[in-house]
Amino acid sequence: MAQNNFFPQLVYSFFSKLFSVKENKSVEIGTPKKILIIRPHNQLGDLLAGVSLLRAVKETFPECRLTLIVSPFNYTGLVKNKFIDRLAVFDKLKIYNPLYFIRFYRLLKEEYDLAVVPVTVSISFTSNLIARISSSKIRIGPNSLNGKENKSAFFFDRRVNIDWRKHPDSNVSERSLDILRPFGINTKDYRSEISFDENDVQAAKSFLESLPIADKTRHEKFSSEAKIFLIGFHTGAGKIPNRWSLDKYIQLMNELIERYPVKFYLTGSTSDKEEISYIKSRSAFDAGLFINRKIPEVAALISLSDLFISNDTGIMHVAGATETPQISIFGPTNPFNWAPVGKNKYFIRKSELIDDVSVSDVFEMCTGILDGKRNEINYAE
């Protein structure tokens, strides 16, 4: 064990001697004009849920220029976000490329007034080091997380102890702000947000033009004037325990077809190929495939929908950034921490086993949402 700890201790000792800065316990940071936020990890959902931090910065300092560093994987999720003035990519696979290194180093060496490393799940040595290398007057980062010491806290002059153990059900959109709250940076709006433009909306509408009725035979029993509900599904997830049964998804879709005139579509990427193929091969209904699309296009399509249903995964947070009614199905993770917040955002969880959620559980929630929409239409008429 001592040998296993020796190398990390040597690394921390080395960087401490080279880059340690003196802690400043003041919470006064002035009015920063150029702000650098560093979040180069691959968890898209974590990043989207933390948009509340970006909003808080812009609400507090509306004249500031905000630069956000993200990973290549997450770039498209925030490429058009209205709170970001410049989006930069940190690609650790390219950092040894001299040209890439020089460009990235120049970015860091611009004169920033403030650099921030948010934390939600774990402490990142790489993010902390990037903040230290940056030419920033003030650097804010974690001193500890849930009682665990940040061994590279010496990179920051403003160090924040973050502890959620007394509030285990707080949402990540709230938690993201804890790094900045001591300095008077906050917001009351915890919603996520994905910005999309008219090109994204047109891409979504072009897809919808050719989207078929889910089941023409069963559709004939409805009035020709009845509203056709557009319902989207995301049936995959990076983590297997977060995947609701595909057979249950198929059964749910069949029950929806019996009750409503509907059109279905499935979102996903190449990594969801097996799940999508399974549903297509074992169902008698039609569903459009919106696959390998840019995140703003996916957000635009969901925004045009009447309902979106998904597992606990990154696309759940994309849907969470829209105003569309949404049902998120949870298993092992705590939905109070991770479910999207806001109006029309619902979740279902029975236990750590996601398949303990029944089809009837989800269908009941669907009928409440869709019947409500239908009543609104009838009332308006």
Residue pairs with C-beta under 8 A, 6 or more apart in sequence:
8 151
12 151
12 152
15 129
15 152
15 154
15 155
16 154
19 129
19 132
19 133
19 154
19 155
20 154
20 155
21 132
21 139
21 154
21 155
21 156
21 157
22 157
23 156
23 157
23 158
23 159
24 157
24 158
26 158
27 158
27 182
27 183
27 184
29 114
29 138
29 140
29 158
29 183
30 113
31 61
32 61
32 64
32 112
32 113
32 114
32 138
33 61
33 63
33 64
33 65
33 113
34 64
34 65
34 67
34 110
34 111
34 112
34 113
34 114
35 57
35 61
35 64
35 65
35 66
35 67
35 112
35 113
35 114
35 115
35 116
36 67
36 69
36 108
36 112
36 114
36 115
36 116
36 131
36 134
36 136
37 53
37 54
37 57
37 66
37 67
37 68
37 69
37 115
37 116
37 117
37 118
38 69
38 90
38 115
38 116
38 117
38 127
38 130
38 131
38 134
39 47
39 50
39 68
39 69
39 70
39 74
39 117
39 118
39 127
40 69
40 70
40 71
40 89
40 90
40 92
40 124
40 126
40 127
40 130
41 47
41 71
41 74
41 124
41 127
42 71
42 73
42 74
43 74
43 121
43 314
44 73
44 74
44 77
44 295
44 314
44 317
44 318
45 313
45 314
45 316
45 317
45 338
46 120
46 121
46 172
47 70
47 74
47 77
47 78
48 77
48 78
48 192
48 194
48 314
48 317
48 318
48 320
48 321
49 120
49 171
49 172
49 173
49 176
49 192
49 317
49 320
49 338
49 340
50 118
50 120
50 172
50 173
50 176
51 78
51 81
51 83
51 173
51 191
51 192
51 193
51 321
52 173
52 174
52 176
52 177
52 187
52 189
52 190
52 191
52 192
53 118
53 176
53 177
53 179
53 180
54 66
54 68
54 81
54 83
54 84
55 83
55 187
55 189
55 193
56 177
56 180
56 185
56 186
56 187
57 64
57 66
57 83
57 180
57 185
58 64
58 66
58 83
59 187
60 184
60 185
60 186
61 185
65 85
65 86
66 83
66 84
66 85
66 86
67 84
67 85
67 86
67 87
67 88
67 107
67 112
68 78
68 84
68 86
68 87
68 88
69 88
69 89
69 90
69 130
70 77
70 78
70 87
70 88
70 89
70 90
71 89
71 90
71 91
72 89
72 91
75 87
75 89
76 294
76 295
76 296
77 194
77 295
77 314
77 318
78 84
78 87
78 194
79 87
79 295
79 296
80 194
80 195
80 196
80 197
80 296
81 87
81 193
81 194
81 195
82 193
82 195
83 193
88 104
88 107
90 104
90 130
91 100
92 126
94 100
95 101
95 104
105 133
108 130
108 133
108 134
108 135
109 134
109 135
110 135
111 135
111 137
112 134
112 135
112 136
112 137
113 136
113 137
113 138
114 136
114 137
114 138
114 139
114 140
115 131
115 134
115 136
115 138
115 139
115 140
116 131
116 139
116 140
116 141
116 179
116 180
117 124
117 127
117 128
117 130
117 131
117 139
117 140
117 141
117 142
117 156
117 179
118 176
118 179
118 180
119 141
119 142
119 145
119 162
119 179
120 172
120 175
120 176
122 145
123 142
123 145
123 148
123 150
123 152
125 152
128 141
128 150
128 152
128 153
128 155
128 156
129 152
129 155
131 139
131 141
131 155
131 156
132 139
132 155
132 156
138 157
138 158
139 155
139 156
139 157
139 158
140 156
140 158
140 160
140 179
140 180
140 183
141 150
141 153
141 155
141 156
141 158
141 159
141 160
141 179
142 150
142 153
142 159
142 160
142 161
142 162
142 179
143 149
143 150
143 153
143 156
143 159
143 160
143 161
144 150
144 153
144 161
144 162
144 163
145 162
145 163
146 162
146 163
146 164
146 165
147 163
147 165
150 159
153 159
158 183
160 178
160 179
160 182
162 175
162 178
162 179
164 170
164 175
164 178
168 334
168 337
169 334
169 336
169 337
170 336
170 337
171 190
171 336
171 337
171 338
171 339
171 341
172 337
172 338
173 190
173 191
173 192
173 341
174 190
175 337
177 185
177 186
177 187
180 186
190 341
190 342
191 320
191 321
191 340
191 341
191 342
192 317
192 320
192 321
192 340
193 321
194 295
194 296
194 299
194 318
194 321
194 322
195 296
196 296
196 297
196 299
196 300
196 303
197 296
200 294
200 296
200 297
200 299
200 300
201 300
201 304
203 293
203 297
203 300
204 297
204 300
204 301
204 303
204 304
205 304
207 265
207 288
207 290
207 301
208 230
208 263
208 288
208 301
208 304
210 288
211 230
211 263
211 265
211 288
212 263
212 286
212 288
213 219
213 228
213 261
213 262
213 263
213 286
214 253
214 256
214 257
214 262
214 263
214 264
214 285
214 286
214 287
215 257
215 284
215 285
215 286
218 257
218 258
219 257
219 261
222 260
222 261
226 261
227 261
227 373
227 374
227 377
228 261
228 262
228 263
229 260
229 261
229 262
229 263
229 306
229 307
229 370
229 373
230 262
230 263
230 265
230 304
230 305
230 306
230 307
231 256
231 262
231 263
231 264
231 265
231 305
231 306
231 307
231 308
231 309
232 264
232 265
232 266
232 267
232 290
232 301
232 302
232 305
232 307
232 308
232 309
232 319
233 249
233 253
233 264
233 265
233 266
233 267
233 287
233 308
233 309
233 310
234 266
234 267
234 268
234 272
234 308
234 309
234 310
234 311
234 313
234 315
234 316
234 319
235 243
235 244
235 246
235 249
235 266
235 268
235 272
235 275
235 276
235 279
235 310
235 311
236 243
236 268
236 269
236 271
236 272
236 275
236 276
236 311
236 313
237 243
237 311
237 312
237 313
238 271
238 313
238 314
239 313
241 331
241 332
241 352
241 353
241 354
242 311
242 312
242 313
242 330
242 331
242 332
242 333
242 354
243 275
243 311
243 354
244 311
244 329
244 331
244 354
244 355
244 357
245 355
246 275
246 278
246 279
246 282
247 282
248 355
248 357
248 358
248 359
248 362
249 279
250 279
250 282
250 283
251 359
252 309
252 359
252 362
252 363
252 366
253 264
253 283
253 285
253 287
254 283
254 285
255 359
255 363
256 262
256 363
256 366
257 285
259 367
259 370
260 370
263 288
264 285
264 286
264 287
264 288
265 287
265 288
265 289
265 290
265 301
266 276
266 279
266 287
266 288
266 289
266 290
266 291
267 290
267 291
267 293
267 298
267 301
267 302
267 315
268 275
268 276
268 289
268 290
268 291
268 315
269 291
269 292
270 291
270 292
272 291
276 289
276 291
279 287
280 287
290 297
290 298
290 301
293 301
295 318
298 315
298 318
299 318
299 319
299 321
299 322
302 308
302 318
302 319
302 322
302 324
303 322
303 323
303 324
305 324
306 324
306 325
306 369
306 370
306 373
307 324
307 325
307 326
307 327
307 366
307 369
307 370
308 319
308 322
308 324
308 325
308 326
308 327
309 326
309 327
309 329
309 362
309 366
310 316
310 319
310 326
310 327
310 328
310 329
311 328
311 329
311 354
312 328
312 329
312 330
312 331
312 333
312 335
312 338
312 339
312 354
316 326
316 328
316 339
316 340
317 340
319 326
319 340
320 326
320 328
320 339
320 340
320 341
320 342
320 345
321 340
323 342
323 343
323 344
324 344
325 344
325 345
325 346
325 369
325 373
326 340
326 344
326 345
326 346
327 346
327 347
327 348
327 362
327 365
327 366
327 369
328 335
328 339
328 340
328 345
328 346
328 347
328 348
329 347
329 348
329 349
329 354
329 357
329 362
330 338
330 339
330 347
330 348
330 349
330 354
330 357
331 349
331 351
331 352
331 353
331 354
331 355
331 356
331 357
332 352
332 353
332 354
335 347
335 349
339 345
339 347
344 369
346 365
346 369
348 357
348 361
348 362
348 365
349 357
350 356
350 357
350 358
350 361
